[in-house]
Amino acid sequence: MNIDFKVPPKLPRYLTAPNTLVETLSVLIGKPFRITGKTRTDGSNIRKLIAFTLESNDLPDIAGEFEFEIVPPKGKGVPKIVREFIDTYIVTTGNSYNLQVWNRVPASNTLLIKYESGEGLHCDDVRFVFVRIDVEKAIIASIIILTPDYIEQKFGKFGKPTIKNQLLISTKVRTAIYVSESKILSFPDSKKLSYYITHDYKAPKSGIVEEPELKELYSIALLKKIVAEKLIGKKLNSASTKNRGQALERMTLELLGYEMNKNDFLYGGFPDIINQLLEVKVQDSPTVDLGKFSPEKEEIVIATKNLTTFDVRYLIALTNPKTEIIEGVILSPGEKLGNIFSYVSNQSYKCQRAIPMAFFDNYYGKAVFNPD
């Protein structure tokens, strides 16, 4: 396969339109393809065939060496044909096809390719090219191109893998925060919360373990003023990351105006300061451990108010590992974290979704995109 297929397009808008992909790949229908039974060999052969066929059309211009950055470490989760943001799959026989997607949550907005322009390609931008093989005739029977959103709407959500969730904050982003005037990177609250939150400070009326009253939630803009700005330059005196996290949590509670003694127990749940829907983290290494919940995928956190991991506000203190001084702060709703940072895990993982074989049978002899 041409090495340029490993390079992303110059910008997201340069990707070939789905209908054009369908037209280009339709020439493969009826072409011979024999299954060897060796999964990797068959997968590689079909990928090379798709890439070779795409070359017969006008391919997107590729990005320059310094115009983009592959966000996940070692490129984990990035589609095999990066030029067109495509992954290929072979469908053969059986009652259903078990789609397996490795090292990314398919329908999430997690960033995979970041451009210098500020644009990006995300997990939900990947196009899935399913190549149906008629095993008896040893031919390509159909080409079906689907998007992650279509797959979830049509067949249900992808299963969530059991993984240790981590967020990678690159040295480049960290440095940019340090040299900024405020030393704070912040994003507005989620759209859902934006209708309720307050921008005016009033001392908390509830305890830290009580569920939040939406109209009493401090906006991220207010949290930046009363907490983040005052954390810059503070020192977290503690031996372990866990204890530094608790020290930061206590410091944050004091700045928020909650009354508590030094011997009072912390909440210990998610989010840390549930009354303000605020999760507090310390980062002095490349990754931040996210624990049980990760905003990479939306999950209900407080069912009574329909609040999810996307709504939770994250306060991440960037500390100097030698001095333990907070040198920068990130304030963001969960839904925005994947836009600039990368989710990673300490091991390879897969998300799965079963697709009935009857779906593929409906399009025998055809090339289609997200069919009705």
C-alpha positions as CSV (number, residue, x, y, z in Angstrom):
1,M,0.0,0.0,0.0
2,N,1.3,3.5,-0.9
3,I,3.0,5.0,2.1
4,D,1.0,8.3,1.5
5,F,-2.1,6.4,2.7
6,K,-0.6,6.7,6.2
7,V,-0.7,10.5,6.0
8,P,-4.0,12.4,6.7
9,P,-5.6,14.7,4.2
10,K,-4.5,18.3,4.1
11,L,-7.6,19.3,6.1
12,P,-10.8,17.4,7.1
13,R,-12.8,19.0,4.2
14,Y,-10.4,17.5,1.7
15,L,-11.7,14.0,2.5
16,T,-13.5,12.4,-0.5
17,A,-17.3,12.7,-0.2
18,P,-19.1,9.4,0.7
19,N,-21.1,9.2,-2.5
20,T,-17.8,9.5,-4.5
21,L,-16.3,6.7,-2.4
22,V,-19.3,4.6,-3.2
23,E,-18.9,5.3,-6.9
24,T,-15.2,4.6,-6.9
25,L,-15.4,1.3,-4.9
26,S,-18.5,0.0,-6.8
27,V,-16.1,-1.3,-9.6
28,L,-15.0,-4.0,-7.1
29,I,-18.4,-5.7,-7.1
30,G,-18.2,-9.1,-8.8
31,K,-14.4,-9.0,-8.7
32,P,-12.7,-12.3,-7.6
33,F,-11.5,-12.5,-4.0
34,R,-10.7,-15.8,-2.3
35,I,-10.7,-16.1,1.5
36,T,-7.5,-17.8,2.7
37,G,-8.8,-18.4,6.3
38,K,-5.9,-16.4,7.7
39,T,-7.5,-13.3,9.3
40,R,-4.5,-11.0,9.0
41,T,-3.7,-12.0,5.5
42,D,-7.3,-11.6,4.3
43,G,-7.6,-8.2,6.1
44,S,-4.3,-7.0,4.6
45,N,-5.3,-8.1,1.1
46,I,-8.7,-6.4,1.2
47,R,-7.1,-3.2,2.6
48,K,-4.5,-3.1,-0.2
49,L,-7.3,-3.8,-2.8
50,I,-9.4,-0.9,-1.5
51,A,-6.3,1.4,-1.4
52,F,-5.3,0.5,-5.0
53,T,-8.9,1.2,-6.2
54,L,-9.0,4.5,-4.4
55,E,-5.8,5.5,-6.2
56,S,-7.7,5.3,-9.5
57,N,-9.7,8.4,-8.3
58,D,-8.5,11.8,-7.3
59,L,-7.2,11.4,-3.8
60,P,-7.2,14.2,-1.2
61,D,-4.1,16.3,-1.0
62,I,-1.9,15.2,1.9
63,A,-1.0,17.3,4.9
64,G,2.6,18.6,5.2
65,E,4.9,17.1,7.8
66,F,4.4,20.0,10.3
67,E,0.7,20.7,9.5
68,F,-0.7,17.9,11.7
69,E,-0.2,15.8,14.8
70,I,-1.3,12.3,15.4
71,V,-2.7,12.5,18.9
72,P,-3.0,9.0,20.4
73,P,0.4,7.5,21.5
74,K,1.8,5.1,18.8
75,G,-1.2,6.0,16.6
76,K,-3.5,3.7,18.6
77,G,-7.0,3.8,17.3
78,V,-6.2,5.8,14.1
79,P,-7.8,4.1,11.0
80,K,-5.5,2.1,8.8
81,I,-6.1,4.2,5.6
82,V,-5.5,7.6,7.2
83,R,-5.6,9.4,3.8
84,E,-9.3,8.8,3.5
85,F,-10.0,8.1,7.2
86,I,-11.1,4.6,6.4
87,D,-11.1,1.2,8.2
88,T,-11.9,-1.9,6.2
89,Y,-13.8,-5.0,7.3
90,I,-14.5,-8.4,5.6
91,V,-18.0,-9.8,6.0
92,T,-18.6,-13.5,5.1
93,T,-21.2,-15.9,6.5
94,G,-23.2,-16.5,9.7
95,N,-26.3,-15.0,11.3
96,S,-24.6,-11.8,12.4
97,Y,-21.3,-9.9,12.0
98,N,-19.4,-9.0,15.1
99,L,-17.8,-5.6,14.4
100,Q,-14.7,-5.1,16.5
101,V,-13.1,-1.6,16.7
102,W,-9.7,-1.5,18.5
103,N,-8.4,1.3,20.7
104,R,-11.0,3.9,20.2
105,V,-14.7,4.5,21.2
106,P,-16.1,4.7,17.6
107,A,-19.0,7.1,18.0
108,S,-17.1,9.5,20.3
109,N,-15.8,13.0,19.5
110,T,-12.3,12.0,20.7
111,L,-9.5,13.7,18.7
112,L,-7.3,11.5,16.6
113,I,-5.6,14.0,14.2
114,K,-5.0,17.6,15.2
115,Y,-4.1,20.2,12.6
116,E,-2.1,23.4,13.1
117,S,-5.2,25.3,11.9
118,G,-7.1,24.1,15.0
119,E,-9.3,21.7,13.1
120,G,-9.3,18.0,13.7
121,L,-10.4,14.5,12.7
122,H,-12.2,12.5,15.4
123,C,-13.3,9.0,16.2
124,D,-16.8,9.6,14.7
125,D,-15.2,10.9,11.4
126,V,-13.9,7.4,10.6
127,R,-15.7,5.7,7.6
128,F,-16.2,1.9,8.0
129,V,-15.9,0.1,4.6
130,F,-17.5,-3.4,4.8
131,V,-16.6,-5.7,2.0
132,R,-19.1,-8.6,1.7
133,I,-17.5,-11.7,0.2
134,D,-19.6,-14.4,-1.4
135,V,-17.5,-17.3,-0.2
136,E,-19.0,-19.9,-2.6
137,K,-18.4,-17.8,-5.7
138,A,-15.2,-16.3,-4.3
139,I,-16.3,-12.8,-5.4
140,I,-16.9,-9.4,-3.8
141,A,-20.7,-9.2,-3.4
142,S,-21.2,-5.7,-2.0
143,I,-19.5,-2.6,-0.6
144,I,-21.3,-1.0,2.4
145,I,-19.9,2.2,3.8
146,L,-21.2,3.2,7.3
147,T,-20.4,5.9,9.8
148,P,-20.2,5.2,13.6
149,D,-23.3,7.3,14.3
150,Y,-25.3,5.4,11.7
151,I,-24.2,2.1,13.2
152,E,-25.3,3.1,16.7
153,Q,-28.6,4.5,15.5
154,K,-29.4,1.5,13.4
155,F,-28.1,-1.4,15.6
156,G,-27.5,0.1,19.1
157,K,-24.5,1.5,20.9
158,F,-21.1,-0.1,20.9
159,G,-20.3,-2.1,24.0
160,K,-18.0,-0.3,26.4
161,P,-14.8,-2.1,27.1
162,T,-13.5,-2.5,30.6
163,I,-10.3,-0.4,30.6
164,K,-8.3,1.9,32.9
165,N,-9.3,5.3,31.6
166,Q,-6.5,7.9,31.2
167,L,-6.2,11.3,29.6
168,L,-3.0,12.3,27.9
169,I,-2.0,15.9,28.1
170,S,0.9,16.5,25.7
171,T,4.0,18.5,26.6
172,K,3.1,20.8,23.8
173,V,-0.3,21.7,25.2
174,R,1.0,21.9,28.7
175,T,3.8,24.3,27.6
176,A,1.2,26.5,25.8
177,I,-0.8,26.8,29.0
178,Y,2.3,27.7,31.0
179,V,3.3,30.5,28.6
180,S,-0.2,32.0,28.3
181,E,-1.0,35.1,30.2
182,S,-3.5,33.5,32.6
183,K,-1.9,30.1,32.7
184,I,-5.4,28.7,32.5
185,L,-7.1,26.8,29.7
186,S,-10.9,26.8,30.0
187,F,-14.0,26.0,27.9
188,P,-17.6,27.0,28.5
189,D,-20.0,24.7,30.3
190,S,-22.0,22.1,28.4
191,K,-25.0,23.4,26.5
192,K,-27.4,21.6,28.9
193,L,-25.9,23.4,32.0
194,S,-25.6,26.8,30.2
195,Y,-29.3,27.3,30.8
196,Y,-29.1,27.0,34.6
197,I,-25.6,28.0,35.9
198,T,-24.9,31.2,37.8
199,H,-22.2,33.7,37.1
200,D,-22.6,35.5,40.4
201,Y,-21.0,34.1,43.6
202,K,-23.1,33.3,46.6
203,A,-21.8,31.2,49.4
204,P,-22.9,27.5,49.1
205,K,-26.2,26.7,50.7
206,S,-25.8,22.9,50.6
207,G,-23.2,20.4,51.8
208,I,-20.5,19.1,49.5
209,V,-22.1,15.6,49.4
210,E,-25.6,16.8,48.4
211,E,-26.7,16.6,44.7
212,P,-26.4,19.9,43.0
213,E,-29.2,22.4,42.5
214,L,-28.7,23.4,38.9
215,K,-29.4,27.1,39.4
216,E,-26.8,27.2,42.2
217,L,-24.0,25.6,40.1
218,Y,-21.1,28.1,39.6
219,S,-20.3,28.6,35.9
220,I,-16.9,27.6,34.6
221,A,-16.2,31.3,34.1
222,L,-16.9,31.9,37.8
223,L,-14.9,28.8,38.9
224,K,-12.0,30.2,36.9
225,K,-12.2,33.5,38.8
226,I,-12.8,32.2,42.4
227,V,-10.7,29.0,42.2
228,A,-8.4,28.5,39.2
229,E,-6.8,31.9,39.3
230,K,-6.1,31.5,43.0
231,L,-4.6,28.0,42.6
232,I,-1.8,29.2,40.4
233,G,1.5,29.3,42.4
234,K,0.1,27.2,45.3
235,K,2.1,24.3,46.6
236,L,0.6,20.8,47.2
237,N,2.6,19.4,50.0
238,S,2.2,15.6,50.0
239,A,4.1,12.4,49.3
240,S,1.7,10.6,46.9
241,T,-0.4,11.6,43.9
242,K,-3.5,10.4,45.8
243,N,-2.7,12.7,48.8
244,R,-1.9,15.6,46.5
245,G,-5.3,15.1,44.9
246,Q,-7.0,15.2,48.3
247,A,-4.9,18.3,49.2
248,L,-6.1,20.0,46.0
249,E,-9.7,19.0,46.7
250,R,-9.6,20.6,50.2
251,M,-8.0,23.7,48.8
252,T,-10.7,23.9,46.1
253,L,-13.5,23.4,48.7
254,E,-12.1,26.3,50.8
255,L,-11.9,28.6,47.8
256,L,-15.5,27.7,46.9
257,G,-16.6,28.7,50.4
258,Y,-17.6,25.3,51.9
259,E,-17.2,25.0,55.6
260,M,-15.2,22.0,56.7
261,N,-12.6,21.1,59.3
262,K,-9.2,19.6,58.3
263,N,-10.4,16.2,59.8
264,D,-13.6,16.1,57.8
265,F,-13.9,13.2,55.3
266,L,-14.0,14.0,51.6
267,Y,-16.9,12.6,49.5
268,G,-14.8,10.0,47.7
269,G,-17.3,9.5,44.9
270,F,-17.7,10.9,41.4
271,P,-17.5,13.7,40.8
272,D,-15.3,14.7,43.8
273,I,-17.3,17.8,44.7
274,I,-20.7,16.5,43.7
275,N,-22.5,19.7,44.9
276,Q,-20.7,21.7,42.2
277,L,-20.5,18.8,39.7
278,L,-16.7,19.3,39.9
279,E,-14.1,16.6,39.4
280,V,-10.6,17.6,40.7
281,K,-7.4,16.1,39.3
282,V,-3.6,16.6,39.8
283,Q,-1.3,16.1,36.8
284,D,2.4,15.9,37.2
285,S,3.0,13.2,34.6
286,P,1.9,12.9,30.9
287,T,-1.3,11.1,31.9
288,V,-4.2,11.7,34.2
289,D,-6.0,8.7,35.7
290,L,-9.8,9.2,35.2
291,G,-11.0,6.3,37.3
292,K,-14.3,4.5,36.9
293,F,-16.0,7.2,34.8
294,S,-14.6,8.7,31.6
295,P,-16.1,11.5,29.5
296,E,-14.9,9.8,26.4
297,K,-18.3,8.2,26.3
298,E,-21.5,9.8,27.7
299,E,-22.8,8.1,30.8
300,I,-25.4,9.1,33.3
301,V,-23.9,10.4,36.6
302,I,-26.9,11.9,38.4
303,A,-30.1,10.2,37.0
304,T,-32.6,12.5,38.8
305,K,-31.3,15.5,36.9
306,N,-30.2,13.7,33.7
307,L,-26.6,14.9,34.3
308,T,-23.8,12.9,32.4
309,T,-20.1,12.7,32.2
310,F,-20.3,15.3,29.5
311,D,-21.7,17.8,32.0
312,V,-19.2,17.2,34.8
313,R,-16.7,20.0,35.1
314,Y,-13.0,18.9,35.3
315,L,-10.5,21.0,37.2
316,I,-7.0,19.7,36.4
317,A,-4.0,21.3,38.2
318,L,-0.8,21.0,36.3
319,T,2.0,20.7,38.9
320,N,5.7,20.8,38.7
321,P,6.8,17.3,39.9
322,K,9.9,18.7,41.5
323,T,8.5,21.8,43.4
324,E,4.9,20.5,43.7
325,I,3.8,24.0,42.7
326,I,0.7,24.4,40.5
327,E,1.9,26.1,37.3
328,G,-1.3,25.8,35.2
329,V,-4.9,24.8,35.4
330,I,-7.4,23.3,32.9
331,L,-11.1,23.9,33.5
332,S,-13.4,22.0,31.1
333,P,-16.7,20.2,30.8
334,G,-16.2,16.5,30.1
335,E,-17.6,16.8,26.6
336,K,-14.7,19.1,25.5
337,L,-11.8,17.1,27.0
338,G,-11.4,14.9,23.9
339,N,-11.3,17.9,21.6
340,I,-7.7,18.8,22.6
341,F,-6.5,15.9,24.7
342,S,-6.3,12.2,23.9
343,Y,-7.9,9.3,25.8
344,V,-5.6,6.4,26.2
345,S,-5.6,3.1,28.2
346,N,-2.8,1.1,29.7
347,Q,-3.7,-1.8,27.4
348,S,-5.2,-2.5,24.0
349,Y,-9.0,-2.7,24.0
350,K,-11.9,-3.2,21.7
351,C,-15.5,-1.9,21.3
352,Q,-17.9,-4.4,19.7
353,R,-21.3,-4.2,18.0
354,A,-23.2,-7.1,16.4
355,I,-24.8,-6.3,13.0
356,P,-27.4,-8.8,11.7
357,M,-26.2,-10.6,8.5
358,A,-29.7,-9.8,7.0
359,F,-28.7,-6.2,6.8
360,F,-25.8,-7.1,4.5
361,D,-28.0,-9.5,2.5
362,N,-30.3,-6.6,1.6
363,Y,-27.5,-4.9,-0.4
364,Y,-26.1,-7.9,-2.3
365,G,-24.7,-6.7,-5.6
366,K,-24.7,-3.0,-4.5
367,A,-22.4,-0.3,-3.2
368,V,-24.1,2.0,-0.7
369,F,-23.5,4.6,2.0
370,N,-25.6,4.7,5.2
371,P,-28.6,3.2,3.5
372,D,-32.1,3.8,4.7
